């Protein structure tokens, strides 16, 4: 995490309290810290980079779950069917979405957490393992400090909503999206949530148009 103090520390300099972190000035520096941290050694050893994306000028922040395997290997967040659907909901172009000066992405875990293991009969359930709980606790506050211009925060899925919105089901949160502004809860755009979207037609009828208005207002602010 924090870089070791250099041996040339001047006499009389104040020692930092245990557990305190040195400030960093850029997201690139913080990503390097994340990659170097012992808790992420397993991912760094595979050549994976933390999928934390953004620049200080970003107006929209996507608080998502965790990258899937394809996104982790390509290094491009939401470059999959889920991402195409999310961009459609937001009403943005690919160029806007992947411009870190406009849209920042901060998942609950910056690394692919792995696939769910097969059961005793060899059947592998769909979906990935949940994000590690300690990642957001350790790193999110420091990332958020480096994104001062964010105007709208999209909170995607149950893991992110429990951290940032508290108790409540995804359905209840999304139905009441306007009440959370500048946070905007969304169901995950995964194909696995297709049934939820079919069962809740109000999402496409009213929530998506409101989302597009909020996204455009944030980008043009």
C-alpha positions as CSV (number, residue, x, y, z in Angstrom):
1,X,0.0,0.0,0.0
2,X,1.9,3.0,1.2
3,X,5.4,3.2,0.0
4,X,8.1,2.4,2.5
5,X,9.7,5.5,4.1
6,X,13.0,6.2,2.5
7,X,16.1,5.7,4.6
8,X,17.0,9.4,4.1
9,X,14.0,10.7,6.2
10,X,15.1,14.0,7.7
11,X,15.7,14.2,11.4
12,X,12.8,15.1,13.5
13,X,10.2,14.3,10.7
14,X,6.9,13.1,12.1
15,X,6.4,9.4,11.8
16,X,3.0,8.4,10.3
17,X,0.6,6.5,12.6
18,X,0.4,2.8,11.9
19,X,-2.0,1.9,9.1
20,X,-2.1,5.5,7.7
21,X,-1.6,5.9,3.9
22,X,0.5,8.4,2.1
23,X,-1.5,10.5,-0.3
24,X,-1.2,10.0,-4.0
25,X,-1.9,12.6,-6.6
26,X,-3.0,10.6,-9.6
27,X,-5.2,7.5,-10.2
28,X,-2.2,5.9,-12.1
29,X,-0.2,6.0,-8.8
30,X,-3.1,4.6,-6.9
31,X,-3.6,1.8,-9.4
32,X,0.1,1.0,-9.0
33,X,-0.4,0.7,-5.3
34,X,-3.4,-1.5,-5.7
35,X,-1.4,-3.8,-8.0
36,X,1.5,-3.9,-5.6
37,X,-0.6,-4.7,-2.5
38,X,-0.1,-8.1,-1.0
39,X,-3.8,-8.9,-1.1
40,X,-3.7,-8.6,-4.9
41,X,-0.4,-10.5,-5.5
42,X,-2.3,-13.5,-7.0
43,X,-3.8,-11.2,-9.7
44,X,-0.7,-9.3,-10.4
45,X,1.2,-12.6,-10.9
46,X,-1.3,-13.4,-13.7
47,X,-0.5,-10.1,-15.4
48,X,-3.9,-8.6,-14.5
49,X,-4.3,-4.9,-13.9
50,X,-6.8,-3.4,-11.6
51,X,-9.8,-2.3,-13.6
52,X,-10.3,1.1,-11.9
53,X,-10.8,3.7,-14.6
54,X,-11.2,7.5,-14.6
55,X,-9.7,10.9,-14.6
56,X,-10.3,13.8,-12.3
57,X,-12.6,15.5,-14.8
58,X,-15.0,12.5,-14.9
59,X,-18.7,13.5,-14.5
60,X,-20.2,10.0,-14.1
61,X,-19.0,7.3,-11.8
62,X,-20.1,3.7,-12.3
63,X,-20.0,1.7,-9.1
64,X,-20.2,-1.9,-10.4
65,X,-19.7,-5.4,-9.1
66,X,-16.4,-6.9,-10.4
67,X,-15.0,-7.5,-13.9
68,X,-15.7,-10.7,-15.6
69,X,-13.0,-12.9,-17.0
70,X,-13.2,-11.4,-20.5
71,X,-13.0,-7.8,-19.2
72,X,-10.1,-8.7,-16.9
73,X,-8.1,-10.4,-19.7
74,X,-8.8,-7.6,-22.2
75,X,-8.4,-4.8,-19.7
76,X,-11.6,-3.1,-21.1
77,X,-14.5,-2.8,-18.7
78,X,-17.9,-3.7,-19.9
79,X,-16.7,-4.7,-23.3
80,X,-19.4,-7.4,-23.6
81,X,-23.1,-7.8,-24.0
82,X,-23.7,-6.4,-20.5
83,X,-21.8,-3.3,-21.4
84,X,-23.7,-2.8,-24.7
85,X,-26.9,-2.9,-22.8
86,X,-25.6,-0.5,-20.1
87,X,-24.6,2.0,-22.8
88,X,-28.0,1.7,-24.3
89,X,-29.7,2.4,-21.0
90,X,-27.4,5.4,-20.4
91,X,-27.9,6.7,-24.0
92,X,-24.2,7.2,-24.6
93,X,-21.9,6.3,-27.4
94,X,-19.0,3.9,-27.1
95,X,-16.6,6.9,-27.3
96,X,-18.3,8.7,-24.5
97,X,-18.5,5.6,-22.3
98,X,-14.8,4.7,-22.6
99,X,-13.5,8.2,-22.3
100,X,-12.1,8.3,-18.7
101,X,-12.3,12.0,-18.7
102,X,-16.1,11.6,-18.8
103,X,-16.9,8.3,-17.2
104,X,-15.1,6.6,-14.3
105,X,-15.6,3.0,-13.4
106,X,-15.0,1.7,-9.8
107,X,-16.0,-1.9,-9.2
108,X,-16.5,-3.5,-5.7
109,X,-13.4,-5.5,-6.6
110,X,-11.0,-4.4,-9.4
111,X,-10.2,-8.0,-10.2
112,X,-12.1,-11.0,-11.6
113,X,-13.0,-13.0,-8.5
114,X,-13.3,-16.3,-10.2
115,X,-16.2,-18.6,-11.3
116,X,-18.4,-20.4,-9.0
117,X,-17.2,-23.9,-8.4
118,X,-19.0,-27.0,-9.6
119,X,-21.3,-28.8,-7.2
120,X,-20.9,-32.5,-6.1
121,X,-22.5,-33.7,-9.3
122,X,-20.1,-31.7,-11.5
123,X,-22.7,-29.0,-12.4
124,X,-21.2,-25.5,-12.5
125,X,-23.7,-22.8,-11.5
126,X,-23.9,-19.6,-13.7
127,X,-22.3,-16.4,-12.6
128,X,-19.0,-15.5,-10.9
129,X,-17.9,-15.5,-7.3
130,X,-18.8,-12.3,-5.3
131,X,-16.3,-9.5,-5.0
132,X,-14.0,-9.6,-2.0
133,X,-15.4,-7.5,0.8
134,X,-12.2,-5.8,1.8
135,X,-11.4,-4.3,-1.5
136,X,-14.0,-1.6,-1.4
137,X,-13.2,-0.8,2.2
138,X,-9.5,-0.4,1.6
139,X,-9.5,1.4,-1.8
140,X,-12.8,3.1,-2.6
141,X,-12.3,6.1,-0.3
142,X,-9.0,6.8,-1.8
143,X,-10.2,6.5,-5.4
144,X,-13.2,8.8,-4.7
145,X,-10.8,11.5,-3.4
146,X,-9.3,11.6,-6.9
147,X,-12.7,12.0,-8.7
148,X,-13.8,15.5,-7.4
149,X,-16.0,16.4,-10.4
150,X,-18.4,13.4,-10.4
151,X,-22.0,14.6,-10.7
152,X,-23.8,11.2,-11.0
153,X,-23.1,7.8,-9.5
154,X,-24.6,4.7,-11.1
155,X,-24.9,2.0,-8.5
156,X,-25.1,-1.3,-10.3
157,X,-26.3,-4.5,-8.6
158,X,-26.8,-5.7,-5.0
159,X,-23.2,-5.6,-3.8
160,X,-22.6,-2.0,-4.7
161,X,-26.1,-0.9,-3.5
162,X,-25.6,-2.5,-0.1
163,X,-22.4,-0.6,0.3
164,X,-23.6,2.8,-0.9
165,X,-27.3,2.8,-0.4
166,X,-27.7,0.5,2.6
167,X,-30.5,-2.0,3.2
168,X,-33.2,-2.6,0.5
169,X,-33.7,-5.0,-2.4
170,X,-32.4,-4.2,-5.8
171,X,-36.0,-4.0,-7.1
172,X,-37.0,-1.5,-4.4
173,X,-33.9,0.6,-4.9
174,X,-34.3,0.8,-8.7
175,X,-38.0,1.6,-8.4
176,X,-37.1,4.5,-6.2
177,X,-34.1,5.6,-8.1
178,X,-35.0,9.3,-8.2
179,X,-35.0,9.4,-4.4
180,X,-31.3,8.4,-4.2
181,X,-29.9,11.1,-6.5
182,X,-27.0,11.9,-7.1
183,X,-26.8,8.1,-6.7
184,X,-28.8,6.1,-9.3
185,X,-29.4,2.4,-8.5
186,X,-29.6,0.0,-11.5
187,X,-30.1,-3.7,-11.9
188,X,-27.1,-5.4,-13.4
189,X,-27.3,-5.5,-17.2
190,X,-26.2,-9.1,-17.3
191,X,-28.1,-11.6,-19.4
192,X,-28.7,-13.4,-16.1
193,X,-31.1,-10.5,-15.2
194,X,-33.2,-10.8,-18.3
195,X,-36.0,-12.4,-16.3
196,X,-36.0,-9.5,-13.9
197,X,-36.3,-7.0,-16.7
198,X,-39.2,-9.0,-18.2
199,X,-41.0,-9.1,-14.9
200,X,-40.5,-5.3,-14.3
201,X,-41.6,-3.5,-17.5
202,X,-41.6,-0.2,-15.6
203,X,-37.8,-0.2,-15.7
204,X,-37.7,0.3,-19.5
205,X,-40.7,2.5,-19.5
206,X,-39.8,5.0,-16.9
207,X,-36.4,4.3,-15.2
208,X,-34.3,4.2,-18.4
209,X,-35.6,7.5,-19.8
210,X,-34.9,9.2,-16.5
211,X,-31.5,7.7,-16.4
212,X,-30.7,9.0,-19.9
213,X,-31.7,12.5,-18.8
214,X,-29.6,12.4,-15.7
215,X,-26.6,11.0,-17.7
216,X,-26.8,13.8,-20.3
217,X,-27.2,16.5,-17.7
218,X,-24.1,15.2,-15.8
219,X,-22.0,15.0,-19.0
220,X,-23.0,18.5,-20.0
221,X,-22.6,20.1,-16.6
